[in-house]
């Protein structure tokens, strides 16, 4: 590699090919070269799995103030109101941008802008634009096709980011005085080679950490890669204890990750015990439309109280025609598994769904490290507080993605130092990959049992102790053997697991998604949990 590179020829590297990454890419591509990196197939992202929709304050009966109020209430006192307002004010523009890209939202001639708007838990108005019950898939397919067709966008499939290139990797001691991100070391999974990819800016759009839990609605990609890399590079993380468990994931031995969208409850579906008794009114006056943390804890309570493996979500009274029209994906998936949702209630359990915390950023996606940006579920912007309001996540991806792209355009890299190649001279091929698989299973089970919906200090301390032992095992493996995707994902998951547990131990109260038996009360005034790496330079 040459010692100096023309900075105007360097690409922006975007790690992750979901809505956040694609938004940044498409906004940049008119004037910049862009690389989008996906560690699996380009179609495998959390965006593609999102069913419900995206928030848009479009109706004259609705308002930005009402959306902000709903977001703040769902966030249980930890939402940064200025962030919520910034994003709510731009929700209509975000919908317009997606429509302009060609996203086929469900229409309604009588609806605002000709769109059908639905309602979900925690929302005071119908304000969710959707494409039937597969909104994320519709959005993702359209934007991915746009990216594939753009001459300035390169798509790297089966490439996994290993670590960010920062000043600690450089040979030039003068440059070490001012911290910056200069690119990424990445594993070409097909060839097994690690390459240094210099970049004018790096964008983390890697999603959340759902795969740290045994039961999750997330795809295989949700291993917290961006959060772990940013933490290792010296960036702060925030609110990692707030992991949202979606109340209704299908309980079926053949499909453990299929989400039953909140919108089904929004349209009138009811949660019931096996004997047909409705139980949500006993837990909250909003019943099935209460925020997700309340519904998930209520289900968890009833399951433990009665020794149940699942509860039932009953939508039979909505009728076959309505269900087929509004929820075709759910209807078809359940039918394939032998469940006719027009005649039978759906067995459901809570599952890890969304990471409300992540890398600390501002409203332009900037992290603590110049040249490094983060967008989407991998971030902490203050929008979600202690619990995410339904369908705010896709909105955040578009709004912050667009503002991050604008910020990157305004701050081009002025000087690119020599970036050393990755040194693999002292590693060898591993002879026992079973170690990785075993440690992966152990981690996910202990997180489910000790760091789940209901927590105690003792459980958290046990979890932390075991995580630290697993980290030492994995680090020894990492230092001595050639890296694989499975090893890198396990390393990242362990980092994120530690961050979740340490954050949970710091919070001496119950709030939102964090419920502790040792501290069941909520403080009158509360603050976000911000962790700072030891290696961060002041």
C-alpha positions as CSV (number, residue, x, y, z in Angstrom):
1,X,0.0,0.0,0.0
2,X,1.4,3.5,-0.8
3,X,2.5,5.7,2.0
4,X,0.1,8.5,1.1
5,X,-3.3,8.3,-0.6
6,X,-5.3,11.1,-2.3
7,X,-8.0,11.7,0.3
8,X,-10.6,12.7,-2.2
9,X,-10.4,9.2,-3.7
10,X,-10.9,7.4,-0.4
11,X,-14.3,5.8,0.1
12,X,-16.7,6.2,3.0
13,X,-17.0,2.7,4.5
14,X,-20.4,1.8,5.9
15,X,-20.5,-1.4,8.0
16,X,-24.0,-2.8,7.8
17,X,-26.5,-3.0,4.9
18,X,-29.8,-2.3,6.8
19,X,-31.9,0.9,6.6
20,X,-29.4,3.0,8.5
21,X,-26.5,2.1,6.3
22,X,-28.4,2.3,3.1
23,X,-29.8,5.7,3.9
24,X,-26.3,7.1,4.6
25,X,-25.0,5.4,1.4
26,X,-27.7,6.7,-0.9
27,X,-27.4,10.3,0.5
28,X,-23.6,10.3,0.0
29,X,-23.3,8.5,-3.3
30,X,-24.0,11.5,-5.5
31,X,-20.7,13.1,-4.5
32,X,-18.7,10.4,-2.7
33,X,-17.4,6.8,-3.3
34,X,-19.1,4.4,-0.8
35,X,-18.4,0.9,0.3
36,X,-21.2,-1.0,2.1
37,X,-19.9,-4.0,4.0
38,X,-22.2,-7.0,5.0
39,X,-20.8,-9.9,6.9
40,X,-23.5,-12.3,5.6
41,X,-25.9,-11.9,2.6
42,X,-26.9,-8.3,1.8
43,X,-30.6,-9.2,2.4
44,X,-29.9,-10.3,6.0
45,X,-30.6,-7.3,8.3
46,X,-32.8,-6.4,11.1
47,X,-34.6,-3.9,8.8
48,X,-35.8,-6.7,6.6
49,X,-37.4,-8.4,9.6
50,X,-39.3,-5.3,10.9
51,X,-43.0,-5.8,10.4
52,X,-44.9,-2.9,12.0
53,X,-43.8,0.3,10.2
54,X,-42.3,3.7,10.5
55,X,-43.7,6.7,12.4
56,X,-44.8,9.7,10.5
57,X,-46.6,12.7,11.9
58,X,-48.9,13.2,8.9
59,X,-52.4,13.4,10.1
60,X,-53.9,16.9,10.9
61,X,-55.3,15.5,14.1
62,X,-51.8,14.5,15.1
63,X,-48.9,16.7,16.1
64,X,-45.1,16.7,16.7
65,X,-45.9,17.5,20.3
66,X,-48.1,14.4,20.7
67,X,-45.4,12.2,19.2
68,X,-42.8,13.6,21.5
69,X,-45.1,13.2,24.5
70,X,-45.7,9.5,23.6
71,X,-42.0,8.9,23.1
72,X,-41.1,10.5,26.4
73,X,-43.8,8.5,28.2
74,X,-42.6,5.2,26.7
75,X,-39.0,6.1,27.6
76,X,-39.8,6.2,31.3
77,X,-38.1,9.4,32.1
78,X,-34.8,8.9,30.2
79,X,-35.7,10.2,26.7
80,X,-33.7,13.3,25.7
81,X,-36.6,15.5,24.7
82,X,-34.6,17.6,22.3
83,X,-33.6,14.5,20.4
84,X,-37.2,13.2,20.3
85,X,-38.4,16.6,18.9
86,X,-35.6,16.7,16.3
87,X,-36.6,13.3,15.0
88,X,-40.4,13.8,15.2
89,X,-40.1,17.1,13.3
90,X,-38.4,15.3,10.5
91,X,-40.7,12.3,10.4
92,X,-42.9,13.6,7.5
93,X,-39.8,14.3,5.4
94,X,-38.5,10.8,6.2
95,X,-41.7,9.2,4.9
96,X,-41.6,11.5,1.8
97,X,-38.0,10.4,1.2
98,X,-38.9,6.8,1.3
99,X,-41.9,7.3,-1.0
100,X,-39.6,9.1,-3.4
101,X,-37.3,6.1,-3.3
102,X,-40.2,3.9,-4.4
103,X,-41.2,2.2,-1.1
104,X,-44.7,0.7,-1.7
105,X,-46.5,1.7,1.5
106,X,-50.1,0.5,2.0
107,X,-52.4,3.2,0.6
108,X,-55.6,4.7,1.7
109,X,-57.3,7.3,-0.6
110,X,-58.8,9.0,2.5
111,X,-55.5,8.9,4.5
112,X,-52.9,11.6,4.8
113,X,-50.7,11.7,1.7
114,X,-52.8,8.8,0.5
115,X,-51.3,6.4,3.0
116,X,-52.9,4.0,5.4
117,X,-51.8,4.7,9.0
118,X,-52.0,2.2,11.7
119,X,-51.6,2.5,15.5
120,X,-49.3,0.6,17.9
121,X,-48.8,0.3,21.6
122,X,-47.9,3.6,23.4
123,X,-49.1,5.8,20.5
124,X,-51.9,8.2,21.1
125,X,-52.7,8.5,17.3
126,X,-52.7,6.5,14.1
127,X,-49.3,7.5,12.7
128,X,-47.5,4.3,11.5
129,X,-47.0,4.1,7.8
130,X,-46.6,0.5,6.7
131,X,-46.4,-1.9,3.8
132,X,-49.0,-4.5,5.0
133,X,-47.2,-6.4,7.8
134,X,-43.8,-6.6,6.1
135,X,-42.7,-2.9,6.1
136,X,-39.0,-3.4,6.8
137,X,-38.7,-6.0,4.0
138,X,-40.4,-3.6,1.5
139,X,-38.2,-0.7,2.5
140,X,-35.0,-2.8,2.5
141,X,-35.6,-4.4,-0.9
142,X,-36.2,-1.0,-2.6
143,X,-33.2,0.8,-1.0
144,X,-30.9,-2.2,-1.6
145,X,-31.9,-2.3,-5.3
146,X,-31.1,1.4,-5.5
147,X,-27.7,0.9,-3.9
148,X,-26.9,-2.0,-6.2
149,X,-27.7,0.1,-9.2
150,X,-25.6,3.2,-8.1
151,X,-22.2,3.5,-9.8
152,X,-20.6,5.1,-6.7
153,X,-21.6,2.3,-4.3
154,X,-19.6,-0.9,-3.9
155,X,-21.2,-3.8,-2.1
156,X,-18.9,-6.1,-0.1
157,X,-20.9,-9.3,0.7
158,X,-19.4,-11.7,3.2
159,X,-16.9,-9.2,4.6
160,X,-16.8,-8.6,8.3
161,X,-15.2,-5.7,10.0
162,X,-12.6,-6.8,12.6
163,X,-11.5,-3.6,14.2
164,X,-11.4,0.1,13.4
165,X,-8.1,1.6,12.3
166,X,-7.1,4.3,14.7
167,X,-4.0,6.2,15.8
168,X,-2.8,3.3,17.9
169,X,-2.2,1.3,14.7
170,X,-0.1,4.0,13.1
171,X,3.7,4.1,12.9
172,X,3.8,7.9,12.7
173,X,4.2,9.1,16.3
174,X,3.2,12.7,15.4
175,X,-0.2,11.6,14.2
176,X,-0.8,9.6,17.4
177,X,-1.4,12.9,19.3
178,X,-4.8,13.5,17.7
179,X,-7.2,10.6,17.8
180,X,-9.1,9.7,14.6
181,X,-10.6,6.8,12.7
182,X,-8.8,6.1,9.4
183,X,-10.6,3.0,8.1
184,X,-11.2,-0.6,9.1
185,X,-9.5,-4.0,9.2
186,X,-11.9,-6.4,7.6
187,X,-12.1,-10.2,7.1
188,X,-12.9,-11.4,3.6
189,X,-14.9,-14.4,4.7
190,X,-14.6,-16.2,1.4
191,X,-10.8,-16.0,1.2
192,X,-10.0,-15.9,4.9
193,X,-7.7,-12.9,4.4
194,X,-7.8,-9.8,6.5
195,X,-7.3,-6.5,4.6
196,X,-6.8,-2.9,5.7
197,X,-9.4,-0.6,4.0
198,X,-8.5,3.1,4.4
199,X,-11.5,5.4,4.5
200,X,-12.3,9.1,4.7
201,X,-15.0,8.2,7.2
202,X,-16.4,5.0,8.7
203,X,-20.1,4.6,9.6
204,X,-21.2,1.9,12.0
205,X,-24.7,0.7,11.0
206,X,-24.3,-2.8,12.5
207,X,-27.6,-3.1,14.5
208,X,-28.1,-4.4,18.0
209,X,-27.1,-7.3,20.3
210,X,-30.2,-9.5,20.3
211,X,-28.1,-12.7,19.6
212,X,-26.6,-12.4,23.1
213,X,-29.8,-13.9,24.3
214,X,-31.1,-17.4,23.8
215,X,-34.5,-16.3,22.5
216,X,-34.6,-13.3,20.2
217,X,-36.5,-11.9,17.3
218,X,-33.3,-10.7,15.7
219,X,-31.5,-12.1,12.6
220,X,-28.1,-13.8,12.9
221,X,-26.3,-10.5,12.2
222,X,-27.3,-8.9,15.6
223,X,-24.0,-9.6,17.4
224,X,-23.2,-6.0,18.6
225,X,-20.2,-5.7,16.3
226,X,-20.3,-1.9,15.9
227,X,-20.8,-1.3,19.7
228,X,-17.9,-3.6,20.6
229,X,-15.6,-2.1,18.0
230,X,-16.4,1.5,19.0
231,X,-15.8,0.5,22.7
232,X,-12.4,-1.0,21.9
233,X,-11.6,2.2,20.0
234,X,-12.3,4.4,23.0
235,X,-15.9,5.5,22.4
236,X,-18.4,5.8,25.2
237,X,-21.6,3.7,25.3
238,X,-24.9,4.5,27.0
239,X,-27.9,2.8,28.4
240,X,-26.8,-0.8,27.6
241,X,-29.0,-2.2,30.4
242,X,-32.1,-1.4,28.4
243,X,-32.7,-4.4,26.2
244,X,-36.3,-4.4,24.9
245,X,-38.0,-7.8,25.0
246,X,-40.8,-7.9,22.4
247,X,-43.8,-9.4,24.2
248,X,-45.0,-11.5,21.3
249,X,-42.7,-13.9,19.5
250,X,-44.2,-17.0,18.0
251,X,-43.7,-20.0,20.3
252,X,-43.2,-23.0,18.0
253,X,-40.4,-25.6,17.8
254,X,-39.9,-25.0,14.0
255,X,-39.7,-21.2,14.2
256,X,-38.2,-19.6,17.3
257,X,-37.6,-16.1,15.9
258,X,-40.8,-15.1,14.1
259,X,-42.2,-11.9,15.5
260,X,-45.9,-11.3,15.9
261,X,-46.2,-7.6,15.2
262,X,-47.4,-5.1,17.7
263,X,-49.8,-3.9,15.1
264,X,-51.9,-7.0,15.6
265,X,-52.6,-5.9,19.2
266,X,-53.1,-2.3,17.8
267,X,-56.0,-3.7,15.7
268,X,-57.6,-5.4,18.7
269,X,-55.9,-8.8,19.3
270,X,-56.0,-9.8,23.0
271,X,-53.6,-11.7,25.2
272,X,-55.1,-14.6,27.1
273,X,-54.2,-17.5,29.4
274,X,-54.7,-21.1,28.1
275,X,-58.1,-21.1,29.8
276,X,-59.2,-18.1,27.8
277,X,-58.9,-15.5,30.5
278,X,-57.7,-12.1,29.4
279,X,-55.0,-10.9,31.8
280,X,-53.5,-7.5,30.6
281,X,-56.3,-5.4,32.1
282,X,-55.1,-6.6,35.5
283,X,-51.6,-5.2,34.9
284,X,-52.2,-1.9,33.1
285,X,-55.3,0.3,32.2
286,X,-54.1,0.4,28.6
287,X,-54.3,-3.4,28.5
288,X,-52.7,-4.8,25.3
289,X,-51.8,-1.3,24.1
290,X,-49.5,-0.7,27.1
291,X,-45.8,-0.1,26.2
292,X,-43.7,-3.2,25.4
293,X,-41.9,-3.4,28.7
294,X,-45.1,-3.6,30.7
295,X,-46.6,-6.2,28.4
296,X,-43.5,-8.3,28.4
297,X,-43.2,-8.3,32.2
298,X,-46.9,-9.1,32.5
299,X,-46.5,-12.1,30.2
300,X,-43.3,-13.1,32.1
301,X,-45.2,-12.8,35.4
302,X,-48.2,-14.9,34.3
303,X,-45.9,-17.6,32.8
304,X,-43.9,-17.9,36.0
305,X,-47.0,-17.7,38.2
306,X,-48.7,-20.6,36.4
307,X,-45.7,-22.5,35.1
308,X,-46.6,-21.8,31.5
309,X,-44.4,-22.2,28.4
310,X,-46.4,-19.5,26.5
311,X,-49.5,-17.4,26.6
312,X,-52.0,-16.9,23.7
313,X,-52.6,-14.0,21.4
314,X,-56.2,-14.2,20.2
315,X,-57.1,-12.4,17.0
316,X,-59.9,-14.7,15.9
317,X,-62.6,-12.0,16.4
318,X,-61.0,-9.8,13.7
319,X,-62.1,-12.2,11.0
320,X,-60.4,-14.1,8.2
321,X,-60.8,-11.4,5.6
322,X,-59.3,-8.6,7.8
323,X,-56.4,-10.8,8.9
324,X,-55.5,-11.9,5.4
325,X,-55.7,-8.3,4.1
326,X,-53.8,-6.6,6.9
327,X,-51.4,-9.3,8.2
328,X,-50.7,-11.6,5.2
329,X,-47.2,-12.5,6.3
330,X,-48.2,-13.5,9.8
331,X,-51.3,-15.4,8.4
332,X,-49.2,-17.3,5.9
333,X,-46.3,-18.1,8.3
334,X,-48.6,-19.4,11.0
335,X,-50.7,-21.3,8.4
336,X,-47.5,-23.0,7.2
337,X,-46.9,-24.2,10.8
338,X,-50.5,-25.5,11.1
339,X,-52.0,-22.5,13.0
340,X,-55.1,-20.8,11.4
341,X,-55.1,-17.5,13.2
342,X,-58.6,-16.8,12.1
343,X,-59.8,-19.8,14.2
344,X,-56.9,-20.4,16.7
345,X,-55.1,-18.2,19.2
346,X,-51.3,-17.8,18.5
347,X,-48.9,-19.2,21.2
348,X,-46.4,-16.4,22.0
349,X,-43.5,-15.7,24.4
350,X,-41.3,-12.6,25.0
351,X,-38.0,-12.5,23.1
352,X,-35.0,-10.1,23.1
353,X,-35.9,-7.6,20.4
354,X,-34.2,-4.2,20.4
355,X,-31.2,-2.6,22.0
356,X,-32.1,0.8,23.3
357,X,-28.5,1.7,24.2
358,X,-25.3,1.7,22.2
359,X,-22.5,4.0,21.0
360,X,-23.0,7.6,22.2
361,X,-23.6,9.9,19.3
362,X,-25.0,13.3,18.6
363,X,-27.8,14.1,16.1
364,X,-25.4,13.9,13.2
365,X,-24.2,10.5,14.0
366,X,-20.8,11.7,15.3
367,X,-19.1,9.5,18.0
368,X,-16.3,10.4,20.4
369,X,-13.8,9.4,17.7
370,X,-13.4,11.9,14.7
371,X,-14.0,10.2,11.4
372,X,-16.3,7.6,13.1
373,X,-20.1,7.8,12.8
374,X,-22.8,5.5,14.0
375,X,-26.5,5.3,13.0
376,X,-29.4,3.1,14.0
377,X,-29.8,0.4,16.6
378,X,-26.0,0.4,17.4
379,X,-26.3,3.9,18.9
380,X,-27.5,5.8,21.9
381,X,-28.9,9.2,20.8
382,X,-31.3,9.6,23.7
383,X,-34.4,8.9,21.6
384,X,-35.4,5.6,23.2
385,X,-34.7,6.3,26.8
386,X,-35.5,3.3,29.0
387,X,-37.8,1.8,26.5
388,X,-38.3,2.3,22.7
389,X,-41.7,3.5,21.4
390,X,-42.9,1.2,18.6
391,X,-41.8,2.1,15.1
392,X,-39.4,4.9,16.2
393,X,-36.4,2.8,15.2
394,X,-36.9,2.9,11.4
395,X,-37.6,6.6,11.7
396,X,-34.3,7.2,13.6
397,X,-32.4,5.3,10.9
398,X,-33.6,7.6,8.2
399,X,-33.4,10.9,10.1
400,X,-30.0,10.4,11.7
401,X,-28.8,8.6,8.5
402,X,-29.6,11.7,6.4
403,X,-28.0,14.1,8.9
404,X,-24.9,11.9,9.3
405,X,-24.4,11.9,5.5
406,X,-24.8,15.7,5.4
407,X,-22.1,16.0,8.2
408,X,-19.7,13.7,6.4
409,X,-20.0,15.7,3.2
410,X,-19.0,18.9,5.1
411,X,-15.9,17.4,6.7
412,X,-13.7,15.7,4.2
413,X,-10.5,14.0,5.4
414,X,-7.5,16.3,4.8
415,X,-4.6,13.9,5.3
416,X,-4.3,10.1,5.2
417,X,-1.3,8.5,6.9
418,X,0.2,5.2,6.0
419,X,-2.0,2.4,7.3
420,X,-0.2,-0.8,8.2
421,X,-1.4,-4.1,6.9
422,X,-2.8,-6.6,9.4
423,X,-0.1,-8.9,10.9
424,X,-1.1,-12.6,10.7
425,X,2.5,-14.0,10.9
426,X,2.1,-15.5,14.3
427,X,-1.2,-17.1,14.1
428,X,-2.2,-20.7,13.0
429,X,-5.3,-22.6,12.1
430,X,-7.5,-23.6,15.0
431,X,-7.9,-27.3,15.7
432,X,-11.0,-27.1,17.9
433,X,-13.8,-24.8,16.7
434,X,-16.1,-26.6,19.0
435,X,-14.8,-24.4,21.8
436,X,-16.4,-21.3,20.1
437,X,-19.7,-23.0,19.6
438,X,-19.8,-24.2,23.2
439,X,-18.9,-20.7,24.6
440,X,-21.5,-19.1,22.4
441,X,-24.2,-21.4,23.7
442,X,-23.1,-20.8,27.3
443,X,-23.1,-17.1,26.9
444,X,-26.6,-16.9,25.4
445,X,-28.1,-19.2,28.1
446,X,-26.5,-17.4,31.0
447,X,-27.7,-14.0,29.7
448,X,-31.2,-15.4,29.3
449,X,-31.3,-16.8,32.8
450,X,-29.4,-14.1,34.7
451,X,-29.8,-10.9,32.7
452,X,-33.3,-11.2,31.3
453,X,-36.6,-9.5,31.9
454,X,-36.3,-9.6,35.7
455,X,-32.9,-9.2,37.3
456,X,-31.2,-9.4,40.7
457,X,-27.7,-8.2,41.8
458,X,-26.7,-11.8,42.6
459,X,-27.7,-13.0,39.1
460,X,-25.8,-10.1,37.5
461,X,-22.7,-10.7,39.5
462,X,-22.7,-14.4,38.6
463,X,-23.2,-13.4,35.0
464,X,-20.3,-11.0,35.0
465,X,-17.9,-13.5,36.6
466,X,-18.7,-16.1,34.0
467,X,-18.5,-13.5,31.1
468,X,-15.0,-12.5,32.3
469,X,-13.8,-16.1,32.3
470,X,-15.3,-16.6,28.8
471,X,-13.5,-13.4,27.6
472,X,-10.1,-14.6,28.8
473,X,-10.7,-17.9,26.9
474,X,-11.8,-16.1,23.7
475,X,-8.9,-13.6,23.9
476,X,-6.4,-16.4,24.1
477,X,-8.0,-18.0,21.1
478,X,-8.1,-14.7,19.2
479,X,-4.4,-14.1,19.9
480,X,-3.2,-17.5,18.7
481,X,-5.4,-18.6,15.9
482,X,-6.7,-17.3,12.5
483,X,-9.9,-15.4,13.0
484,X,-13.3,-16.6,11.7
485,X,-16.6,-14.9,11.7
486,X,-17.9,-17.0,14.5
487,X,-14.9,-16.1,16.7
488,X,-15.2,-12.4,15.9
489,X,-19.0,-12.5,16.7
490,X,-18.4,-14.3,20.0
491,X,-15.7,-11.8,20.9
492,X,-18.1,-8.9,20.2
493,X,-21.0,-10.5,22.0
494,X,-18.9,-11.0,25.1
495,X,-17.9,-7.3,25.1
496,X,-21.6,-6.3,24.7
497,X,-22.7,-8.8,27.4
498,X,-20.2,-7.2,29.8
499,X,-21.5,-3.7,29.0
500,X,-25.1,-4.8,29.5
501,X,-24.3,-6.4,32.9
502,X,-22.0,-3.5,34.1
503,X,-24.7,-1.0,33.1
504,X,-27.4,-3.0,34.9
505,X,-25.3,-3.2,38.1
506,X,-24.9,0.6,38.0
507,X,-28.6,1.2,38.0
508,X,-29.9,1.0,41.6
509,X,-33.6,1.3,40.6
510,X,-36.2,-0.3,38.3
511,X,-37.0,1.7,35.2
512,X,-38.4,0.9,31.8
513,X,-36.8,-2.3,30.5
514,X,-34.6,-2.7,33.5
515,X,-36.5,-4.4,36.4
516,X,-34.6,-5.4,39.5
517,X,-36.0,-7.3,42.4
518,X,-33.4,-5.7,44.6
519,X,-34.5,-2.2,43.6
520,X,-38.1,-2.4,42.6
521,X,-38.8,1.3,43.0
522,X,-37.9,4.1,40.6
523,X,-35.9,7.2,41.5
524,X,-37.7,10.5,41.3
525,X,-35.0,11.8,39.0
526,X,-32.9,9.5,36.9
527,X,-30.0,9.7,34.5
528,X,-28.6,7.7,31.6
529,X,-25.9,5.1,32.3
530,X,-22.8,6.2,30.4
531,X,-19.7,3.9,30.4
532,X,-16.3,5.3,29.4
533,X,-13.5,2.9,28.3
534,X,-10.3,2.9,30.4
535,X,-8.2,3.4,27.2
536,X,-10.0,6.6,26.3
537,X,-7.6,9.5,26.1
538,X,-8.6,12.7,27.9
